[in-house]
Amino acid sequence: MRKTCLNAVHTLAKQDPRVLFIGSDLGAGTLDAFKAEFPERFFMEGVSEQNVIGMAAGLAMEGFIPYVNTIATFLTRRCYEQVAIDLCLHNLPVRLIGNGGGLVYAPLGPTHIAIEDMALMRALPNMTVLAPADAHEMARLMTQTLDWPGPIYIRLAKGNDPIVSRPEDPCVIGQGTLLRQWGQVALMACGVMVHRALQVADILAEEGIVCSVLNLHTVKPLDKTAVLFLTAQAKMVVTLEEHSRIGGLGSAVTDAINHGMRANHPPILRFALPDAFTETYGSQNAQLQALDLTPEAMAQRIRLSMPE
C-alpha cells in the first residue's frame, strides 16, 4: 500500500506541476524515480517534522500541492499544533501520508504505534481522514486527492494486505463502499479491518447470521447516509478498526447514529484497540490476536451479543 501510494504521488506529479513530495528522514531509495525526474520538486528534510509541516504550508500558500510522508506518529502527535494552525486553520491543500497506521510498527514499541492518529486528525476542522482497505483502493483514492479542497490525512497500512476492494464498485472520497448487501448484522470497518470484517461475515454466514459489510475508507467526512441506511435495517451494528476506541471509526459511527436516529437504534458493538499504550512488542498480527481482534474471536463475541 505504501509503494502504491508513493508511486501515485509520482504519477500525479507528471500530471500536475503543482505536486511536490516532502519526506522526513525516509529510507534510502524512497521515490528515486520521482527525485530523478523532478529534482526541483523532491525534498528530504530529515527529522524535523514540525518544520516540514510549516514548509509544506508555505509552499501550499504559493500554489503548490505538497504530499508529506513520514511515520504516522511523527506526522500526527509530534507536529499537532503545526498541522492545526499552519494547515487546517488556512484550509491548505497539503496531503499527509502517515506510514504504519495502527499496529504496523508494533515491533518498535509504543513510540511508533499510531493508535490515536485518526482521532487526532479527525478532531481538526477542515481535515479529511482516509484509511484505505488495500493498495487498489489506495490508488483509486489517490487520484482524487489532487483537487480535493483542504488538507488530507492518508493512513497507510503495512503493505501486501489482501485485496478486498472490487474494481466494479464506486470508490469516492466521502462515500462508503457496500461490499455485502443487507444483513441482520451491519459490519462497518476501515483500513485493514475491512478484510477481517469480510472474514467475520463468512464465519457467521455458515451459522445463518447474515451480515452486511460497509467499507468506510473515509473516516471524515463520514458517509452518514450509508451508515444510517444499514443501521435502520440491522439488529446490531458492529464497527471494526485498528485504532483506539476513542475518537476513531467507532466513535464516528456512534455519533452519526445517535444524531441521526436519536432513539430506537440497534445496539452497537465496537471492536477497537484499548485506551492504553502497549507494554509488549511483537508483530501486528500477534498484537491483534492478543487483543481478541481475530475474525474468529470477533465472530464469537458477535454471536454472544446478538439480540433475540
C-alpha positions as CSV (number, residue, x, y, z in Angstrom):
1,M,0.0,0.0,0.0
2,R,2.8,2.4,0.8
3,K,4.6,1.8,-2.5
4,T,1.3,2.2,-4.4
5,C,0.6,5.5,-2.6
6,L,4.1,6.9,-3.3
7,N,4.0,5.8,-6.9
8,A,0.7,7.6,-7.2
9,V,2.3,10.8,-6.0
10,H,4.9,10.4,-8.8
11,T,2.1,9.8,-11.3
12,L,0.2,12.9,-10.0
13,A,3.4,14.9,-10.3
14,K,3.7,14.0,-14.0
15,Q,0.1,15.3,-14.5
16,D,0.4,18.5,-12.5
17,P,3.4,20.7,-11.9
18,R,1.9,21.9,-8.6
19,V,2.6,18.5,-7.0
20,L,5.6,18.3,-4.6
21,F,7.0,15.5,-2.4
22,I,8.4,16.2,1.0
23,G,9.9,13.3,3.1
24,S,11.1,13.3,6.7
25,D,14.1,11.0,7.2
26,L,12.8,8.3,5.0
27,G,14.8,5.3,3.9
28,A,17.3,5.5,1.0
29,G,15.7,4.8,-2.3
30,T,12.3,6.3,-1.5
31,L,10.8,7.7,-4.7
32,D,14.2,7.7,-6.5
33,A,12.3,7.9,-9.8
34,F,10.4,10.9,-8.7
35,K,13.6,12.5,-7.5
36,A,15.4,11.8,-10.8
37,E,12.6,13.2,-12.9
38,F,11.6,16.2,-10.8
39,P,14.6,17.1,-8.5
40,E,13.2,20.6,-8.0
41,R,10.0,19.1,-6.6
42,F,11.6,16.5,-4.3
43,F,12.6,17.3,-0.7
44,M,14.0,15.1,2.1
45,E,14.2,17.2,5.2
46,G,15.4,14.9,8.0
47,V,14.0,14.6,11.5
48,S,12.2,17.9,11.6
49,E,8.5,17.2,11.3
50,Q,7.3,20.5,12.8
51,N,9.4,22.4,10.3
52,V,8.3,20.2,7.4
53,I,4.6,21.0,8.1
54,G,5.4,24.7,8.2
55,M,7.4,24.3,4.9
56,A,4.5,22.5,3.3
57,A,2.1,25.2,4.4
58,G,4.2,27.9,2.9
59,L,4.5,26.0,-0.4
60,A,0.8,25.4,-0.5
61,M,0.2,29.1,0.0
62,E,2.3,29.7,-3.1
63,G,0.1,27.4,-5.1
64,F,1.7,24.0,-4.8
65,I,0.2,20.8,-3.6
66,P,2.7,19.2,-1.2
67,Y,2.5,15.4,-0.3
68,V,4.3,14.9,3.0
69,N,5.3,11.4,4.0
70,T,6.7,10.0,7.3
71,I,5.8,7.7,10.1
72,A,2.2,8.3,11.3
73,T,3.0,9.0,14.9
74,F,5.5,11.7,14.0
75,L,3.1,13.2,11.4
76,T,0.2,13.4,13.9
77,R,1.5,13.6,17.5
78,R,4.8,15.4,17.1
79,C,3.6,18.3,15.0
80,Y,-0.1,18.5,16.0
81,E,0.0,22.3,16.6
82,Q,1.6,22.9,13.2
83,V,-1.0,20.7,11.4
84,A,-3.8,22.5,13.2
85,I,-2.6,26.1,12.8
86,D,-0.4,26.0,9.7
87,L,-2.6,23.7,7.6
88,C,-6.1,23.3,8.9
89,L,-6.7,26.9,10.0
90,H,-5.9,28.1,6.5
91,N,-7.6,25.0,4.9
92,L,-4.5,24.4,2.7
93,P,-4.2,21.5,0.2
94,V,-1.4,19.6,1.9
95,R,-1.6,15.8,1.9
96,L,-0.2,14.0,5.0
97,I,0.8,10.4,4.2
98,G,1.2,8.5,7.5
99,N,3.3,5.3,7.4
100,G,2.3,2.5,9.7
101,G,-1.1,3.4,10.9
102,G,-2.4,1.2,13.8
103,L,-0.1,-1.6,15.0
104,V,2.1,-1.9,11.9
105,Y,5.2,-0.7,13.9
106,A,4.4,-2.8,17.0
107,P,7.8,-4.4,16.9
108,L,9.3,-0.9,17.6
109,G,7.2,-0.2,20.7
110,P,4.7,2.5,21.7
111,T,6.6,5.4,20.4
112,H,5.9,4.2,16.8
113,I,2.4,2.7,17.2
114,A,-0.2,5.0,15.8
115,I,-3.3,4.1,17.9
116,E,-4.8,7.6,18.0
117,D,-3.8,9.1,14.7
118,M,-7.3,9.1,13.2
119,A,-8.7,10.7,16.4
120,L,-6.2,13.5,16.3
121,M,-6.7,14.3,12.7
122,R,-10.5,13.8,12.8
123,A,-10.7,16.4,15.6
124,L,-9.2,19.1,13.4
125,P,-11.6,21.3,11.4
126,N,-11.2,21.1,7.6
127,M,-9.2,17.9,7.8
128,T,-10.2,14.9,5.7
129,V,-9.2,11.4,7.0
130,L,-8.7,8.4,4.7
131,A,-7.9,4.8,5.7
132,P,-8.0,2.7,2.6
133,A,-8.5,-1.1,2.8
134,D,-5.9,-2.1,0.3
135,A,-3.5,-1.0,-2.4
136,H,-6.1,-0.9,-5.2
137,E,-8.4,1.3,-3.2
138,M,-5.4,3.5,-2.2
139,A,-4.6,4.0,-5.9
140,R,-8.2,5.0,-6.7
141,L,-8.5,7.4,-3.8
142,M,-5.1,9.0,-4.5
143,T,-6.3,10.2,-7.9
144,Q,-9.0,12.1,-6.2
145,T,-6.6,13.9,-3.7
146,L,-5.2,16.2,-6.4
147,D,-8.1,18.6,-6.5
148,W,-9.7,17.9,-3.1
149,P,-10.1,21.1,-1.2
150,G,-8.3,21.4,2.2
151,P,-5.8,19.1,3.9
152,I,-6.0,15.3,3.9
153,Y,-4.5,12.7,6.2
154,I,-3.9,9.4,4.5
155,R,-3.3,6.4,6.7
156,L,-1.0,3.7,5.3
157,A,-1.2,0.1,6.4
158,K,1.7,-2.4,6.4
159,G,1.7,-3.4,2.7
160,N,0.9,-6.7,0.9
161,D,-2.5,-6.6,2.6
162,P,-5.2,-8.8,0.9
163,I,-7.1,-7.0,-1.9
164,V,-10.7,-6.8,-0.9
165,S,-11.9,-3.8,-2.9
166,R,-13.6,-4.5,-6.2
167,P,-13.0,-2.5,-9.4
168,E,-16.7,-2.5,-10.3
169,D,-17.6,-0.7,-7.0
170,P,-17.5,3.1,-6.8
171,C,-14.6,4.4,-4.8
172,V,-15.2,8.1,-3.9
173,I,-13.8,10.2,-1.1
174,G,-16.6,10.7,1.4
175,Q,-18.7,7.7,0.2
176,G,-18.7,4.3,1.8
177,T,-18.5,1.2,-0.3
178,L,-21.0,-1.5,0.3
179,L,-19.2,-4.9,0.0
180,R,-22.1,-7.1,1.2
181,Q,-25.8,-6.2,1.0
182,W,-28.4,-6.3,3.6
183,G,-27.8,-8.2,6.8
184,Q,-29.0,-8.8,10.3
185,V,-25.6,-7.5,11.5
186,A,-24.2,-4.3,9.9
187,L,-20.4,-4.6,9.9
188,M,-18.7,-1.3,9.3
189,A,-14.9,-1.1,9.0
190,C,-12.0,0.8,7.7
191,G,-8.4,0.1,6.7
192,V,-7.1,-3.5,7.1
193,M,-10.0,-4.3,9.3
194,V,-12.3,-4.4,6.2
195,H,-10.7,-7.8,5.3
196,R,-11.4,-9.1,8.8
197,A,-15.0,-7.8,8.6
198,L,-15.5,-9.9,5.5
199,Q,-14.0,-12.9,7.2
200,V,-16.3,-12.4,10.2
201,A,-19.2,-12.2,7.8
202,D,-18.2,-15.5,6.2
203,I,-17.9,-17.2,9.6
204,L,-21.3,-16.0,10.7
205,A,-22.9,-16.8,7.4
206,E,-22.2,-20.5,8.0
207,E,-24.4,-20.2,11.0
208,G,-27.2,-18.4,9.2
209,I,-26.3,-15.0,10.5
210,V,-26.3,-12.7,7.5
211,C,-24.0,-9.6,7.7
212,S,-23.8,-6.5,5.6
213,V,-20.3,-5.1,5.2
214,L,-19.7,-1.4,4.7
215,N,-16.1,-0.2,3.9
216,L,-15.8,3.3,5.3
217,H,-12.4,4.2,3.8
218,T,-13.2,7.8,4.5
219,V,-13.5,8.3,8.3
220,K,-14.0,12.0,7.8
221,P,-16.3,13.2,6.3
222,L,-18.2,10.0,7.2
223,D,-20.8,8.6,4.9
224,K,-23.7,9.1,7.3
225,T,-26.3,8.2,4.7
226,A,-24.9,4.8,4.2
227,V,-24.4,4.3,8.0
228,L,-27.9,5.2,8.8
229,F,-29.4,3.2,5.9
230,L,-27.7,0.0,7.1
231,T,-28.4,0.7,10.7
232,A,-32.1,1.1,10.1
233,Q,-32.2,-2.5,8.7
234,A,-30.0,-4.2,11.2
235,K,-30.5,-5.9,14.5
236,M,-27.0,-4.9,15.6
237,V,-24.2,-2.6,14.3
238,V,-20.6,-3.6,14.7
239,T,-17.6,-1.4,14.0
240,L,-14.1,-2.7,13.4
241,E,-10.9,-0.6,13.4
242,E,-7.2,-0.9,14.2
243,H,-7.3,2.2,16.3
244,S,-8.0,3.3,19.9
245,R,-11.7,3.0,20.8
246,I,-11.6,6.7,21.5
247,G,-12.1,9.1,18.5
248,G,-11.8,6.7,15.6
249,L,-14.3,5.0,13.3
250,G,-16.4,3.5,16.1
251,S,-16.8,7.0,17.6
252,A,-17.7,8.5,14.3
253,V,-20.3,5.8,13.5
254,T,-21.8,6.1,17.0
255,D,-22.0,9.8,16.7
256,A,-23.7,9.5,13.3
257,I,-26.3,7.0,14.6
258,N,-27.0,9.0,17.8
259,H,-27.5,12.2,15.9
260,G,-29.4,10.6,13.0
261,M,-31.7,8.2,14.8
262,R,-31.7,9.5,18.4
263,A,-33.8,6.6,19.7
264,N,-34.7,3.0,18.8
265,H,-31.5,2.3,17.1
266,P,-30.0,-1.2,17.4
267,P,-27.2,-2.0,19.8
268,I,-23.6,-1.0,18.7
269,L,-20.7,-3.3,19.3
270,R,-17.3,-1.8,18.8
271,F,-14.0,-3.7,18.1
272,A,-11.0,-1.4,18.6
273,L,-7.7,-1.1,20.5
274,P,-7.8,-0.4,24.2
275,D,-7.2,3.0,25.6
276,A,-3.7,2.1,26.6
277,F,-0.1,2.1,25.4
278,T,1.2,-1.3,24.5
279,E,3.5,-2.9,27.0
280,T,4.6,-5.8,24.7
281,Y,6.5,-6.0,21.5
282,G,5.5,-8.2,18.6
283,S,4.1,-8.3,15.1
284,Q,0.9,-6.6,14.1
285,N,-1.0,-9.9,13.8
286,A,0.4,-11.1,17.2
287,Q,-0.9,-7.9,18.8
288,L,-4.3,-8.2,17.2
289,Q,-4.6,-11.8,18.3
290,A,-3.6,-10.9,21.9
291,L,-6.4,-8.3,21.9
292,D,-9.0,-10.8,20.6
293,L,-9.4,-9.0,17.3
294,T,-9.1,-12.1,15.1
295,P,-12.1,-12.9,12.9
296,E,-12.9,-16.0,15.0
297,A,-12.8,-14.1,18.3
298,M,-14.9,-11.2,16.9
299,A,-17.4,-13.6,15.4
300,Q,-17.8,-15.3,18.7
301,R,-18.4,-12.1,20.5
302,I,-21.0,-11.0,18.0
303,R,-22.7,-14.4,18.3
304,L,-23.0,-14.0,22.0
305,S,-24.1,-10.3,21.7
306,M,-26.9,-10.8,19.2
307,P,-30.2,-9.5,20.4
308,E,-33.1,-12.0,20.5
